[in-house]
């Protein structure tokens, strides 16, 4: 059965998945970009930028796993962009340029309707106003038997984890402190929801933890 998976979602040592004051200049909040320094040198990330070099090893292996057997994505509106409220126009087309790295249908959670947005490379953003269950149902159909990757941000992951819909959750814990921002797991009782740690791999740049939900 297809799974809903979270991969390479990075949190700080104090549990924040994004810094404070997110805007167009600080998509991950102030200081948030430093969360992902473990990923930037990897071969997987570098190839997404059109380069052929990059580091291998455990960090790269965890980054690469997030693209295996993925037939659709789900993301929250905050991950898609900094625009809030009703869409004033359709000028905002995401952070990633005209060829985003997804290459599948991407279902964006929002309260405000917007027409689908087709991009180069097979990515199509589809805006879902009916909540997390509707988005998952649509993603399951679009994925055609493959898994669905839940990209974030914090709010989207909290909703899906709280509903026991995430099958596998890979967290990369970065060796930094943010102090404030969006906390990923505050108030969530993971053991009560059926989650347990099934993998734990420390590297020089991050600590990788995989949480799996019992069926």
C-alpha positions, 0 to 999 in steps of 0.5 A: 500500500502506498505510504505518506513519507516525510524526508529530510525535514530538518529541525534545530537542537531546540526543535524548531523547523523554521525560524521567526519572521518568514517572508520573501527574503527569509523563506525559512525564517530568520536563521532558518536556512542554516538548518539545511547546511548538512544537505547543501554539499550533497550530491543529491542536492547539487544535482538538483542545481544542475551540478554533477559534483557533491559529497556522498556518504550518509547525508547524501543517502538520506537526501536521495531516499526522499526521491525514491518511489515518489509519485506525488507531493503534498506541501503547506501553503507556507512552503509554496510561498510567502503570500498570505490570505486570498491570492492577489494574482497568480504572479507567485510561482514558487521559490524554485524557478520554472523547473522545480525539483518535484517532477510530479503533481504537488498538492498545496494546502490552502484556504483560497482557491487558485487554478493549477500551475503547470511548470517545466519538468512535469511539476504541476501545483494543484491547490486544495481547499478541502483540508489534509484528507482531501489532499491525501486522497487526491495525491494517492490517486495521482501517485498511481501506486507510488508513495507520497512525500509530505514536504512541509512546512511545520504546520502541514507536518503537525496536522498529518502526524497528529492525524496518524497519517504519516507512515515514515518521518525522517528528521535531520537534527541540525547542530544549531539553536534557533531560539524561536520560530515554528516548533515541530513536535511541541504538544504532540505525543508521538508514542501515543500516536504509535510512532517509534524510532526505527533508525538513528544515524549521526554524521558530522553535519546532522543527526538523522532519525527515522520515526515509523508508525505502527500499523 
